[in-house]
Amino acid sequence: MALADHKLMEEVGFRMSEATAGDFFALLKPRVMSLVVFTAFVGMVAAPVAINPLLAVIAILAIAIGAGASGALNM
């Protein structure tokens, strides 16, 4: 943003607010993310072969991170 635009915004009274943790959490779209994580969990429970619990936790964590990242990029 140009310096002139920034000064114009301040003269008009428009100020950028600081982001809070809640704002960043809202970017992750937690309702959609929880649905994706739940679907992955049900898929692991319904799998015909036993899954190592450590690998299952790592997979769920990676899926949650991926779902949150896609929600943030989609904003």
mmCIF file of the N, C-alpha and C atoms, coordinates in Angstrom:
data_MODEL
# 
_entry.id   MODEL 
# 
loop_
_atom_site.group_PDB 
_atom_site.id 
_atom_site.type_symbol 
_atom_site.label_atom_id 
_atom_site.label_alt_id 
_atom_site.label_comp_id 
_atom_site.label_asym_id 
_atom_site.label_entity_id 
_atom_site.label_seq_id 
_atom_site.pdbx_PDB_ins_code 
_atom_site.Cartn_x 
_atom_site.Cartn_y 
_atom_site.Cartn_z 
_atom_site.occupancy 
_atom_site.B_iso_or_equiv 
_atom_site.pdbx_formal_charge 
_atom_site.auth_seq_id 
_atom_site.auth_comp_id 
_atom_site.auth_asym_id 
_atom_site.auth_atom_id 
_atom_site.pdbx_PDB_model_num 
ATOM 1   N N  . MET A 1 1  ? 0.855   -1.159  0.000  1.00 0.00 ? 1  MET A N  1 
ATOM 2   C CA . MET A 1 1  ? 0.000   0.000   0.000  1.00 0.00 ? 1  MET A CA 1 
ATOM 3   C C  . MET A 1 1  ? 0.906   1.228   0.000  1.00 0.00 ? 1  MET A C  1 
ATOM 4   N N  . ALA A 1 2  ? 0.563   2.188   -0.740 1.00 0.00 ? 2  ALA A N  1 
ATOM 5   C CA . ALA A 1 2  ? 1.358   3.409   -0.834 1.00 0.00 ? 2  ALA A CA 1 
ATOM 6   C C  . ALA A 1 2  ? 1.198   4.233   0.439  1.00 0.00 ? 2  ALA A C  1 
ATOM 7   N N  . LEU A 1 3  ? 2.209   5.026   0.706  1.00 0.00 ? 3  LEU A N  1 
ATOM 8   C CA . LEU A 1 3  ? 2.187   5.867   1.895  1.00 0.00 ? 3  LEU A CA 1 
ATOM 9   C C  . LEU A 1 3  ? 1.039   6.874   1.842  1.00 0.00 ? 3  LEU A C  1 
ATOM 10  N N  . ALA A 1 4  ? 0.771   7.397   0.655  1.00 0.00 ? 4  ALA A N  1 
ATOM 11  C CA . ALA A 1 4  ? -0.327  8.360   0.509  1.00 0.00 ? 4  ALA A CA 1 
ATOM 12  C C  . ALA A 1 4  ? -1.668  7.714   0.841  1.00 0.00 ? 4  ALA A C  1 
ATOM 13  N N  . ASP A 1 5  ? -1.861  6.471   0.406  1.00 0.00 ? 5  ASP A N  1 
ATOM 14  C CA . ASP A 1 5  ? -3.107  5.771   0.715  1.00 0.00 ? 5  ASP A CA 1 
ATOM 15  C C  . ASP A 1 5  ? -3.252  5.569   2.217  1.00 0.00 ? 5  ASP A C  1 
ATOM 16  N N  . HIS A 1 6  ? -2.138  5.247   2.867  1.00 0.00 ? 6  HIS A N  1 
ATOM 17  C CA . HIS A 1 6  ? -2.169  5.017   4.309  1.00 0.00 ? 6  HIS A CA 1 
ATOM 18  C C  . HIS A 1 6  ? -2.541  6.304   5.051  1.00 0.00 ? 6  HIS A C  1 
ATOM 19  N N  . LYS A 1 7  ? -1.960  7.425   4.634  1.00 0.00 ? 7  LYS A N  1 
ATOM 20  C CA . LYS A 1 7  ? -2.286  8.704   5.274  1.00 0.00 ? 7  LYS A CA 1 
ATOM 21  C C  . LYS A 1 7  ? -3.738  9.092   5.012  1.00 0.00 ? 7  LYS A C  1 
ATOM 22  N N  . LEU A 1 8  ? -4.223  8.812   3.806  1.00 0.00 ? 8  LEU A N  1 
ATOM 23  C CA . LEU A 1 8  ? -5.611  9.120   3.477  1.00 0.00 ? 8  LEU A CA 1 
ATOM 24  C C  . LEU A 1 8  ? -6.559  8.317   4.354  1.00 0.00 ? 8  LEU A C  1 
ATOM 25  N N  . MET A 1 9  ? -6.239  7.047   4.588  1.00 0.00 ? 9  MET A N  1 
ATOM 26  C CA . MET A 1 9  ? -7.093  6.218   5.436  1.00 0.00 ? 9  MET A CA 1 
ATOM 27  C C  . MET A 1 9  ? -7.126  6.750   6.859  1.00 0.00 ? 9  MET A C  1 
ATOM 28  N N  . GLU A 1 10 ? -5.987  7.214   7.363  1.00 0.00 ? 10 GLU A N  1 
ATOM 29  C CA . GLU A 1 10 ? -5.967  7.751   8.721  1.00 0.00 ? 10 GLU A CA 1 
ATOM 30  C C  . GLU A 1 10 ? -6.758  9.050   8.816  1.00 0.00 ? 10 GLU A C  1 
ATOM 31  N N  . GLU A 1 11 ? -6.707  9.870   7.768  1.00 0.00 ? 11 GLU A N  1 
ATOM 32  C CA . GLU A 1 11 ? -7.467  11.122  7.782  1.00 0.00 ? 11 GLU A CA 1 
ATOM 33  C C  . GLU A 1 11 ? -8.967  10.862  7.777  1.00 0.00 ? 11 GLU A C  1 
ATOM 34  N N  . VAL A 1 12 ? -9.381  9.843   7.060  1.00 0.00 ? 12 VAL A N  1 
ATOM 35  C CA . VAL A 1 12 ? -10.801 9.508   6.984  1.00 0.00 ? 12 VAL A CA 1 
ATOM 36  C C  . VAL A 1 12 ? -11.267 8.874   8.287  1.00 0.00 ? 12 VAL A C  1 
ATOM 37  N N  . GLY A 1 13 ? -10.354 8.255   9.016  1.00 0.00 ? 13 GLY A N  1 
ATOM 38  C CA . GLY A 1 13 ? -10.724 7.620   10.269 1.00 0.00 ? 13 GLY A CA 1 
ATOM 39  C C  . GLY A 1 13 ? -10.705 6.110   10.187 1.00 0.00 ? 13 GLY A C  1 
ATOM 40  N N  . PHE A 1 14 ? -10.242 5.579   9.072  1.00 0.00 ? 14 PHE A N  1 
ATOM 41  C CA . PHE A 1 14 ? -10.170 4.132   8.921  1.00 0.00 ? 14 PHE A CA 1 
ATOM 42  C C  . PHE A 1 14 ? -8.863  3.645   9.510  1.00 0.00 ? 14 PHE A C  1 
ATOM 43  N N  . ARG A 1 15 ? -8.938  2.763   10.448 1.00 0.00 ? 15 ARG A N  1 
ATOM 44  C CA . ARG A 1 15 ? -7.725  2.211   11.049 1.00 0.00 ? 15 ARG A CA 1 
ATOM 45  C C  . ARG A 1 15 ? -7.805  0.697   11.008 1.00 0.00 ? 15 ARG A C  1 
ATOM 46  N N  . MET A 1 16 ? -6.667  0.106   10.782 1.00 0.00 ? 16 MET A N  1 
ATOM 47  C CA . MET A 1 16 ? -6.588  -1.355  10.773 1.00 0.00 ? 16 MET A CA 1 
ATOM 48  C C  . MET A 1 16 ? -6.641  -1.843  12.216 1.00 0.00 ? 16 MET A C  1 
ATOM 49  N N  . SER A 1 17 ? -7.489  -2.794  12.489 1.00 0.00 ? 17 SER A N  1 
ATOM 50  C CA . SER A 1 17 ? -7.529  -3.363  13.827 1.00 0.00 ? 17 SER A CA 1 
ATOM 51  C C  . SER A 1 17 ? -6.537  -4.515  13.894 1.00 0.00 ? 17 SER A C  1 
ATOM 52  N N  . GLU A 1 18 ? -6.068  -4.780  15.087 1.00 0.00 ? 18 GLU A N  1 
ATOM 53  C CA . GLU A 1 18 ? -5.115  -5.864  15.253 1.00 0.00 ? 18 GLU A CA 1 
ATOM 54  C C  . GLU A 1 18 ? -5.866  -7.178  15.346 1.00 0.00 ? 18 GLU A C  1 
ATOM 55  N N  . ALA A 1 19 ? -5.283  -8.190  14.753 1.00 0.00 ? 19 ALA A N  1 
ATOM 56  C CA . ALA A 1 19 ? -5.909  -9.507  14.755 1.00 0.00 ? 19 ALA A CA 1 
ATOM 57  C C  . ALA A 1 19 ? -5.721  -10.163 16.119 1.00 0.00 ? 19 ALA A C  1 
ATOM 58  N N  . THR A 1 20 ? -6.733  -10.882 16.535 1.00 0.00 ? 20 THR A N  1 
ATOM 59  C CA . THR A 1 20 ? -6.656  -11.625 17.789 1.00 0.00 ? 20 THR A CA 1 
ATOM 60  C C  . THR A 1 20 ? -6.570  -13.108 17.477 1.00 0.00 ? 20 THR A C  1 
ATOM 61  N N  . ALA A 1 21 ? -6.352  -13.899 18.506 1.00 0.00 ? 21 ALA A N  1 
ATOM 62  C CA . ALA A 1 21 ? -6.270  -15.346 18.325 1.00 0.00 ? 21 ALA A CA 1 
ATOM 63  C C  . ALA A 1 21 ? -7.597  -15.892 17.798 1.00 0.00 ? 21 ALA A C  1 
ATOM 64  N N  . GLY A 1 22 ? -8.694  -15.295 18.216 1.00 0.00 ? 22 GLY A N  1 
ATOM 65  C CA . GLY A 1 22 ? -10.008 -15.718 17.729 1.00 0.00 ? 22 GLY A CA 1 
ATOM 66  C C  . GLY A 1 22 ? -10.184 -15.488 16.240 1.00 0.00 ? 22 GLY A C  1 
ATOM 67  N N  . ASP A 1 23 ? -9.583  -14.410 15.747 1.00 0.00 ? 23 ASP A N  1 
ATOM 68  C CA . ASP A 1 23 ? -9.652  -14.138 14.312 1.00 0.00 ? 23 ASP A CA 1 
ATOM 69  C C  . ASP A 1 23 ? -8.908  -15.207 13.522 1.00 0.00 ? 23 ASP A C  1 
ATOM 70  N N  . PHE A 1 24 ? -7.728  -15.576 14.004 1.00 0.00 ? 24 PHE A N  1 
ATOM 71  C CA . PHE A 1 24 ? -6.962  -16.611 13.321 1.00 0.00 ? 24 PHE A CA 1 
ATOM 72  C C  . PHE A 1 24 ? -7.664  -17.965 13.415 1.00 0.00 ? 24 PHE A C  1 
ATOM 73  N N  . PHE A 1 25 ? -8.305  -18.233 14.558 1.00 0.00 ? 25 PHE A N  1 
ATOM 74  C CA . PHE A 1 25 ? -9.043  -19.486 14.711 1.00 0.00 ? 25 PHE A CA 1 
ATOM 75  C C  . PHE A 1 25 ? -10.236 -19.534 13.761 1.00 0.00 ? 25 PHE A C  1 
ATOM 76  N N  . ALA A 1 26 ? -10.893 -18.402 13.557 1.00 0.00 ? 26 ALA A N  1 
ATOM 77  C CA . ALA A 1 26 ? -12.031 -18.346 12.635 1.00 0.00 ? 26 ALA A CA 1 
ATOM 78  C C  . ALA A 1 26 ? -11.594 -18.608 11.199 1.00 0.00 ? 26 ALA A C  1 
ATOM 79  N N  . LEU A 1 27 ? -10.357 -18.225 10.861 1.00 0.00 ? 27 LEU A N  1 
ATOM 80  C CA . LEU A 1 27 ? -9.847  -18.504 9.514  1.00 0.00 ? 27 LEU A CA 1 
ATOM 81  C C  . LEU A 1 27 ? -9.759  -19.997 9.234  1.00 0.00 ? 27 LEU A C  1 
ATOM 82  N N  . LEU A 1 28 ? -9.566  -20.795 10.281 1.00 0.00 ? 28 LEU A N  1 
ATOM 83  C CA . LEU A 1 28 ? -9.420  -22.245 10.107 1.00 0.00 ? 28 LEU A CA 1 
ATOM 84  C C  . LEU A 1 28 ? -10.745 -22.936 9.814  1.00 0.00 ? 28 LEU A C  1 
ATOM 85  N N  . LYS A 1 29 ? -11.831 -22.220 9.958  1.00 0.00 ? 29 LYS A N  1 
ATOM 86  C CA . LYS A 1 29 ? -13.182 -22.768 9.766  1.00 0.00 ? 29 LYS A CA 1 
ATOM 87  C C  . LYS A 1 29 ? -13.363 -24.041 10.613 1.00 0.00 ? 29 LYS A C  1 
ATOM 88  N N  . PRO A 1 30 ? -13.456 -23.894 11.923 1.00 0.00 ? 30 PRO A N  1 
ATOM 89  C CA . PRO A 1 30 ? -13.457 -25.056 12.814 1.00 0.00 ? 30 PRO A CA 1 
ATOM 90  C C  . PRO A 1 30 ? -14.613 -26.028 12.601 1.00 0.00 ? 30 PRO A C  1 
ATOM 91  N N  . ARG A 1 31 ? -15.763 -25.555 12.150 1.00 0.00 ? 31 ARG A N  1 
ATOM 92  C CA . ARG A 1 31 ? -16.883 -26.480 11.931 1.00 0.00 ? 31 ARG A CA 1 
ATOM 93  C C  . ARG A 1 31 ? -16.584 -27.426 10.779 1.00 0.00 ? 31 ARG A C  1 
ATOM 94  N N  . VAL A 1 32 ? -16.036 -26.885 9.704  1.00 0.00 ? 32 VAL A N  1 
ATOM 95  C CA . VAL A 1 32 ? -15.688 -27.731 8.558  1.00 0.00 ? 32 VAL A CA 1 
ATOM 96  C C  . VAL A 1 32 ? -14.527 -28.642 8.923  1.00 0.00 ? 32 VAL A C  1 
ATOM 97  N N  . MET A 1 33 ? -13.550 -28.090 9.640  1.00 0.00 ? 33 MET A N  1 
ATOM 98  C CA . MET A 1 33 ? -12.378 -28.865 10.022 1.00 0.00 ? 33 MET A CA 1 
ATOM 99  C C  . MET A 1 33 ? -12.769 -30.033 10.932 1.00 0.00 ? 33 MET A C  1 
ATOM 100 N N  . SER A 1 34 ? -13.692 -29.813 11.854 1.00 0.00 ? 34 SER A N  1 
ATOM 101 C CA . SER A 1 34 ? -14.112 -30.897 12.739 1.00 0.00 ? 34 SER A CA 1 
ATOM 102 C C  . SER A 1 34 ? -14.842 -31.989 11.967 1.00 0.00 ? 34 SER A C  1 
ATOM 103 N N  . LEU A 1 35 ? -15.591 -31.617 10.946 1.00 0.00 ? 35 LEU A N  1 
ATOM 104 C CA . LEU A 1 35 ? -16.258 -32.620 10.119 1.00 0.00 ? 35 LEU A CA 1 
ATOM 105 C C  . LEU A 1 35 ? -15.243 -33.471 9.360  1.00 0.00 ? 35 LEU A C  1 
ATOM 106 N N  . VAL A 1 36 ? -14.203 -32.846 8.841  1.00 0.00 ? 36 VAL A N  1 
ATOM 107 C CA . VAL A 1 36 ? -13.158 -33.580 8.118  1.00 0.00 ? 36 VAL A CA 1 
ATOM 108 C C  . VAL A 1 36 ? -12.424 -34.523 9.064  1.00 0.00 ? 36 VAL A C  1 
ATOM 109 N N  . VAL A 1 37 ? -12.079 -34.048 10.252 1.00 0.00 ? 37 VAL A N  1 
ATOM 110 C CA . VAL A 1 37 ? -11.369 -34.884 11.223 1.00 0.00 ? 37 VAL A CA 1 
ATOM 111 C C  . VAL A 1 37 ? -12.262 -36.037 11.682 1.00 0.00 ? 37 VAL A C  1 
ATOM 112 N N  . PHE A 1 38 ? -13.538 -35.773 11.910 1.00 0.00 ? 38 PHE A N  1 
ATOM 113 C CA . PHE A 1 38 ? -14.458 -36.843 12.310 1.00 0.00 ? 38 PHE A CA 1 
ATOM 114 C C  . PHE A 1 38 ? -14.583 -37.899 11.214 1.00 0.00 ? 38 PHE A C  1 
ATOM 115 N N  . THR A 1 39 ? -14.681 -37.469 9.969  1.00 0.00 ? 39 THR A N  1 
ATOM 116 C CA . THR A 1 39 ? -14.775 -38.409 8.851  1.00 0.00 ? 39 THR A CA 1 
ATOM 117 C C  . THR A 1 39 ? -13.519 -39.264 8.755  1.00 0.00 ? 39 THR A C  1 
ATOM 118 N N  . ALA A 1 40 ? -12.360 -38.660 8.953  1.00 0.00 ? 40 ALA A N  1 
ATOM 119 C CA . ALA A 1 40 ? -11.107 -39.420 8.920  1.00 0.00 ? 40 ALA A CA 1 
ATOM 120 C C  . ALA A 1 40 ? -11.047 -40.419 10.069 1.00 0.00 ? 40 ALA A C  1 
ATOM 121 N N  . PHE A 1 41 ? -11.507 -40.005 11.245 1.00 0.00 ? 41 PHE A N  1 
ATOM 122 C CA . PHE A 1 41 ? -11.507 -40.905 12.396 1.00 0.00 ? 41 PHE A CA 1 
ATOM 123 C C  . PHE A 1 41 ? -12.427 -42.102 12.167 1.00 0.00 ? 41 PHE A C  1 
ATOM 124 N N  . VAL A 1 42 ? -13.614 -41.843 11.643 1.00 0.00 ? 42 VAL A N  1 
ATOM 125 C CA . VAL A 1 42 ? -14.551 -42.937 11.359 1.00 0.00 ? 42 VAL A CA 1 
ATOM 126 C C  . VAL A 1 42 ? -13.969 -43.872 10.309 1.00 0.00 ? 42 VAL A C  1 
ATOM 127 N N  . GLY A 1 43 ? -13.294 -43.322 9.320  1.00 0.00 ? 43 GLY A N  1 
ATOM 128 C CA . GLY A 1 43 ? -12.652 -44.156 8.311  1.00 0.00 ? 43 GLY A CA 1 
ATOM 129 C C  . GLY A 1 43 ? -11.574 -45.042 8.895  1.00 0.00 ? 43 GLY A C  1 
ATOM 130 N N  . MET A 1 44 ? -10.832 -44.535 9.852  1.00 0.00 ? 44 MET A N  1 
ATOM 131 C CA . MET A 1 44 ? -9.787  -45.347 10.488 1.00 0.00 ? 44 MET A CA 1 
ATOM 132 C C  . MET A 1 44 ? -10.378 -46.424 11.384 1.00 0.00 ? 44 MET A C  1 
ATOM 133 N N  . VAL A 1 45 ? -11.466 -46.100 12.056 1.00 0.00 ? 45 VAL A N  1 
ATOM 134 C CA . VAL A 1 45 ? -12.115 -47.095 12.916 1.00 0.00 ? 45 VAL A CA 1 
ATOM 135 C C  . VAL A 1 45 ? -12.753 -48.192 12.069 1.00 0.00 ? 45 VAL A C  1 
ATOM 136 N N  . ALA A 1 46 ? -13.313 -47.833 10.923 1.00 0.00 ? 46 ALA A N  1 
ATOM 137 C CA . ALA A 1 46 ? -13.999 -48.802 10.067 1.00 0.00 ? 46 ALA A CA 1 
ATOM 138 C C  . ALA A 1 46 ? -13.051 -49.549 9.135  1.00 0.00 ? 46 ALA A C  1 
ATOM 139 N N  . ALA A 1 47 ? -11.769 -49.253 9.194  1.00 0.00 ? 47 ALA A N  1 
ATOM 140 C CA . ALA A 1 47 ? -10.808 -49.920 8.302  1.00 0.00 ? 47 ALA A CA 1 
ATOM 141 C C  . ALA A 1 47 ? -10.770 -51.417 8.605  1.00 0.00 ? 47 ALA A C  1 
ATOM 142 N N  . PRO A 1 48 ? -10.622 -52.242 7.561  1.00 0.00 ? 48 PRO A N  1 
ATOM 143 C CA . PRO A 1 48 ? -10.643 -53.689 7.774  1.00 0.00 ? 48 PRO A CA 1 
ATOM 144 C C  . PRO A 1 48 ? -9.401  -54.221 8.480  1.00 0.00 ? 48 PRO A C  1 
ATOM 145 N N  . VAL A 1 49 ? -8.319  -53.487 8.485  1.00 0.00 ? 49 VAL A N  1 
ATOM 146 C CA . VAL A 1 49 ? -7.099  -53.937 9.169  1.00 0.00 ? 49 VAL A CA 1 
ATOM 147 C C  . VAL A 1 49 ? -6.807  -52.991 10.330 1.00 0.00 ? 49 VAL A C  1 
ATOM 148 N N  . ALA A 1 50 ? -6.096  -53.518 11.314 1.00 0.00 ? 50 ALA A N  1 
ATOM 149 C CA . ALA A 1 50 ? -5.752  -52.702 12.478 1.00 0.00 ? 50 ALA A CA 1 
ATOM 150 C C  . ALA A 1 50 ? -4.710  -51.649 12.089 1.00 0.00 ? 50 ALA A C  1 
ATOM 151 N N  . ILE A 1 51 ? -4.874  -50.463 12.622 1.00 0.00 ? 51 ILE A N  1 
ATOM 152 C CA . ILE A 1 51 ? -3.957  -49.364 12.354 1.00 0.00 ? 51 ILE A CA 1 
ATOM 153 C C  . ILE A 1 51 ? -3.186  -49.070 13.638 1.00 0.00 ? 51 ILE A C  1 
ATOM 154 N N  . ASN A 1 52 ? -1.896  -48.865 13.499 1.00 0.00 ? 52 ASN A N  1 
ATOM 155 C CA . ASN A 1 52 ? -1.068  -48.519 14.641 1.00 0.00 ? 52 ASN A CA 1 
ATOM 156 C C  . ASN A 1 52 ? -1.612  -47.228 15.261 1.00 0.00 ? 52 ASN A C  1 
ATOM 157 N N  . PRO A 1 53 ? -1.869  -47.222 16.575 1.00 0.00 ? 53 PRO A N  1 
ATOM 158 C CA . PRO A 1 53 ? -2.452  -46.027 17.203 1.00 0.00 ? 53 PRO A CA 1 
ATOM 159 C C  . PRO A 1 53 ? -1.595  -44.765 17.032 1.00 0.00 ? 53 PRO A C  1 
ATOM 160 N N  . LEU A 1 54 ? -0.276  -44.902 17.071 1.00 0.00 ? 54 LEU A N  1 
ATOM 161 C CA . LEU A 1 54 ? 0.583   -43.738 16.889 1.00 0.00 ? 54 LEU A CA 1 
ATOM 162 C C  . LEU A 1 54 ? 0.443   -43.176 15.479 1.00 0.00 ? 54 LEU A C  1 
ATOM 163 N N  . LEU A 1 55 ? 0.394   -44.058 14.492 1.00 0.00 ? 55 LEU A N  1 
ATOM 164 C CA . LEU A 1 55 ? 0.207   -43.603 13.115 1.00 0.00 ? 55 LEU A CA 1 
ATOM 165 C C  . LEU A 1 55 ? -1.171  -42.981 12.917 1.00 0.00 ? 55 LEU A C  1 
ATOM 166 N N  . ALA A 1 56 ? -2.164  -43.519 13.610 1.00 0.00 ? 56 ALA A N  1 
ATOM 167 C CA . ALA A 1 56 ? -3.514  -42.956 13.508 1.00 0.00 ? 56 ALA A CA 1 
ATOM 168 C C  . ALA A 1 56 ? -3.560  -41.543 14.076 1.00 0.00 ? 56 ALA A C  1 
ATOM 169 N N  . VAL A 1 57 ? -2.904  -41.325 15.207 1.00 0.00 ? 57 VAL A N  1 
ATOM 170 C CA . VAL A 1 57 ? -2.881  -39.987 15.813 1.00 0.00 ? 57 VAL A CA 1 
ATOM 171 C C  . VAL A 1 57 ? -2.132  -39.011 14.917 1.00 0.00 ? 57 VAL A C  1 
ATOM 172 N N  . ILE A 1 58 ? -1.001  -39.454 14.360 1.00 0.00 ? 58 ILE A N  1 
ATOM 173 C CA . ILE A 1 58 ? -0.233  -38.594 13.457 1.00 0.00 ? 58 ILE A CA 1 
ATOM 174 C C  . ILE A 1 58 ? -1.056  -38.271 12.212 1.00 0.00 ? 58 ILE A C  1 
ATOM 175 N N  . ALA A 1 59 ? -1.762  -39.262 11.685 1.00 0.00 ? 59 ALA A N  1 
ATOM 176 C CA . ALA A 1 59 ? -2.586  -39.038 10.494 1.00 0.00 ? 59 ALA A CA 1 
ATOM 177 C C  . ALA A 1 59 ? -3.731  -38.066 10.785 1.00 0.00 ? 59 ALA A C  1 
ATOM 178 N N  . ILE A 1 60 ? -4.390  -38.228 11.922 1.00 0.00 ? 60 ILE A N  1 
ATOM 179 C CA . ILE A 1 60 ? -5.481  -37.317 12.295 1.00 0.00 ? 60 ILE A CA 1 
ATOM 180 C C  . ILE A 1 60 ? -4.947  -35.898 12.470 1.00 0.00 ? 60 ILE A C  1 
ATOM 181 N N  . LEU A 1 61 ? -3.776  -35.772 13.097 1.00 0.00 ? 61 LEU A N  1 
ATOM 182 C CA . LEU A 1 61 ? -3.169  -34.450 13.276 1.00 0.00 ? 61 LEU A CA 1 
ATOM 183 C C  . LEU A 1 61 ? -2.825  -33.815 11.931 1.00 0.00 ? 61 LEU A C  1 
ATOM 184 N N  . ALA A 1 62 ? -2.254  -34.597 11.022 1.00 0.00 ? 62 ALA A N  1 
ATOM 185 C CA . ALA A 1 62 ? -1.909  -34.073 9.697  1.00 0.00 ? 62 ALA A CA 1 
ATOM 186 C C  . ALA A 1 62 ? -3.163  -33.687 8.913  1.00 0.00 ? 62 ALA A C  1 
ATOM 187 N N  . ILE A 1 63 ? -4.216  -34.467 9.036  1.00 0.00 ? 63 ILE A N  1 
ATOM 188 C CA . ILE A 1 63 ? -5.474  -34.153 8.356  1.00 0.00 ? 63 ILE A CA 1 
ATOM 189 C C  . ILE A 1 63 ? -6.076  -32.872 8.927  1.00 0.00 ? 63 ILE A C  1 
ATOM 190 N N  . ALA A 1 64 ? -6.004  -32.706 10.246 1.00 0.00 ? 64 ALA A N  1 
ATOM 191 C CA . ALA A 1 64 ? -6.523  -31.483 10.872 1.00 0.00 ? 64 ALA A CA 1 
ATOM 192 C C  . ALA A 1 64 ? -5.735  -30.259 10.418 1.00 0.00 ? 64 ALA A C  1 
ATOM 193 N N  . ILE A 1 65 ? -4.421  -30.385 10.340 1.00 0.00 ? 65 ILE A N  1 
ATOM 194 C CA . ILE A 1 65 ? -3.596  -29.262 9.884  1.00 0.00 ? 65 ILE A CA 1 
ATOM 195 C C  . ILE A 1 65 ? -3.910  -28.939 8.427  1.00 0.00 ? 65 ILE A C  1 
ATOM 196 N N  . GLY A 1 66 ? -4.050  -29.970 7.607  1.00 0.00 ? 66 GLY A N  1 
ATOM 197 C CA . GLY A 1 66 ? -4.379  -29.747 6.196  1.00 0.00 ? 66 GLY A CA 1 
ATOM 198 C C  . GLY A 1 66 ? -5.749  -29.118 6.011  1.00 0.00 ? 66 GLY A C  1 
ATOM 199 N N  . ALA A 1 67 ? -6.713  -29.551 6.803  1.00 0.00 ? 67 ALA A N  1 
ATOM 200 C CA . ALA A 1 67 ? -8.058  -28.977 6.701  1.00 0.00 ? 67 ALA A CA 1 
ATOM 201 C C  . ALA A 1 67 ? -8.067  -27.522 7.158  1.00 0.00 ? 67 ALA A C  1 
ATOM 202 N N  . GLY A 1 68 ? -7.337  -27.225 8.216  1.00 0.00 ? 68 GLY A N  1 
ATOM 203 C CA . GLY A 1 68 ? -7.251  -25.842 8.679  1.00 0.00 ? 68 GLY A CA 1 
ATOM 204 C C  . GLY A 1 68 ? -6.544  -24.945 7.680  1.00 0.00 ? 68 GLY A C  1 
ATOM 205 N N  . ALA A 1 69 ? -5.483  -25.468 7.074  1.00 0.00 ? 69 ALA A N  1 
ATOM 206 C CA . ALA A 1 69 ? -4.747  -24.682 6.080  1.00 0.00 ? 69 ALA A CA 1 
ATOM 207 C C  . ALA A 1 69 ? -5.604  -24.410 4.851  1.00 0.00 ? 69 ALA A C  1 
ATOM 208 N N  . SER A 1 70 ? -6.366  -25.409 4.431  1.00 0.00 ? 70 SER A N  1 
ATOM 209 C CA . SER A 1 70 ? -7.215  -25.182 3.256  1.00 0.00 ? 70 SER A CA 1 
ATOM 210 C C  . SER A 1 70 ? -8.321  -24.176 3.568  1.00 0.00 ? 70 SER A C  1 
ATOM 211 N N  . GLY A 1 71 ? -8.829  -24.196 4.788  1.00 0.00 ? 71 GLY A N  1 
ATOM 212 C CA . GLY A 1 71 ? -9.822  -23.201 5.176  1.00 0.00 ? 71 GLY A CA 1 
ATOM 213 C C  . GLY A 1 71 ? -9.248  -21.798 5.205  1.00 0.00 ? 71 GLY A C  1 
ATOM 214 N N  . ALA A 1 72 ? -8.014  -21.670 5.691  1.00 0.00 ? 72 ALA A N  1 
ATOM 215 C CA . ALA A 1 72 ? -7.376  -20.350 5.741  1.00 0.00 ? 72 ALA A CA 1 
ATOM 216 C C  . ALA A 1 72 ? -7.061  -19.838 4.343  1.00 0.00 ? 72 ALA A C  1 
ATOM 217 N N  . LEU A 1 73 ? -6.627  -20.720 3.461  1.00 0.00 ? 73 LEU A N  1 
ATOM 218 C CA . LEU A 1 73 ? -6.327  -20.305 2.094  1.00 0.00 ? 73 LEU A CA 1 
ATOM 219 C C  . LEU A 1 73 ? -7.591  -19.952 1.320  1.00 0.00 ? 73 LEU A C  1 
ATOM 220 N N  . ASN A 1 74 ? -8.704  -20.544 1.702  1.00 0.00 ? 74 ASN A N  1 
ATOM 221 C CA . ASN A 1 74 ? -9.959  -20.327 1.001  1.00 0.00 ? 74 ASN A CA 1 
ATOM 222 C C  . ASN A 1 74 ? -10.580 -18.971 1.343  1.00 0.00 ? 74 ASN A C  1 
ATOM 223 N N  . MET A 1 75 ? -10.160 -18.358 2.437  1.00 0.00 ? 75 MET A N  1 
ATOM 224 C CA . MET A 1 75 ? -10.744 -17.075 2.845  1.00 0.00 ? 75 MET A CA 1 
ATOM 225 C C  . MET A 1 75 ? -10.429 -15.992 1.882  1.00 0.00 ? 75 MET A C  1 
# 
